[in-house]
Amino acid sequence: MDLFDLSDRVALVTGGNGGIGFGMAEGLAAAGAAVMIAGRDESKNEAAIRALRQAGAKAESVPVDVADEMSCRNMVAATVATLGRLDILVNNAGIGGGKRPEEFALSEWNAILATNLTGVFLTAQAAYPEMKRLGGGKIINIGSMRFLVGRLWLLTGQARVGLSNLRNRSRPLGPPTTFKSTRCFQAGSTPILRAGLAGACRTFTRMCCGVRPQAVGGPRAT
């Protein structure tokens, strides 16, 4: 198999209808994967799959609220029913707040945790049975550079800190399940990010094929 060949594989990208998520979807599609775009905004979902199809990709969409357990299970079921299987899950969905800590209402904080942290758990949990049935798969959790940088007002990034512990807690799942990884992105405005996203997508695709993205000079298998 070619190192970057994802033919006959199916990837599910939450929050894949724009920004970093759509860039990931483009990279996966370019490598040959069929892509399921999942997001709350159905009009944006449709626009995303139209763009992917125009580029020659096989793409479908499904509405989802990653903070809702049944919605996540329905998302996975729709992916398998429509595209036949599920090999790659990209947990990219997330929300922001743009406030200082003292300005957040408890309801806003809980909403951030429900989407940015609990949503990762729920989608991975929903995907596990199908990946186990296939004998393996990849789950990639997209984090943020914000939780590595001390910024008082960046609570949305701090919610992603839990992803590292979530990955550790998932280790008992073990083979043949999934390789779980948290990748961090630092982004300003999304349009500016998109200008340099092609290289990030190539690195991401390499990771999906089982090669550590750090090994830029010479890929080494995981």
Secondary structure, 3 states (H helix, E strand, C coil): CCCCCCCCCEEEEECCCCHHHHHHHHHHHHCCCEEEEEECCHHHHHHHHHHHHHCCCCEEEEECCCCCHHHHHHHHHHHHHHHCCCCEEEECCCCCCCCCHHHCCHHHHHHHHHHHHHHHHHHHHHHHHHHHHHCCEEEEEEEEHHHHCCCCCCHHHHHHHHHHHHHHHHHHHCCCCEEEEEEEECCCCHHHHHHCHHHHHHHHHHHHCCECCCCCCCCCEC
